[in-house]
Amino acid sequence: MYTNPMTPQLSLYQRLLQHPIKMFIFASSFAFIWLLSDGSFWNLWSLHRNEKAMRVRIEALHEDVKALNFKVAAAQSHSFIEKQATEQLGLVREDELVFVFADGE
């Protein structure tokens, strides 16, 4: 094939610039390969997976907080405190009768 020595030869880069679709495909391929080789794509996928797990955990913790707030509200009532004093500490009110049974020894 005969080429005119006066015609400048175009480099690969210049020929790609003359075809925008080829340039887009080349740039997209380069970016995709760079993301895979860098590990960024894997890190992004891993972060999304961790985000889902954290959202589930946060939702469970919100439920636990609601249950604990309910227990705290119940523990502040006078009847709850009196019941705990009676059951756990064996205390009685001044006007109550206490029966003490001897063991069968």
WOGI-V763366 format. One line per field, one symbol per residue. ss: DSSP state (h for helix, s for strand, l for the rest). Layout:
# WOGI-V763366
ss = ???
This chain:
# WOGI-V763366
ss = lllllllllllhhhhhhllhhhhhhhhhhhhhhhhhhhlhhhhhhhhhhhhhhhhhhhhhhhhhhhhhhhhhhhhllhhhhhhhhhhhhllllllllllllllll
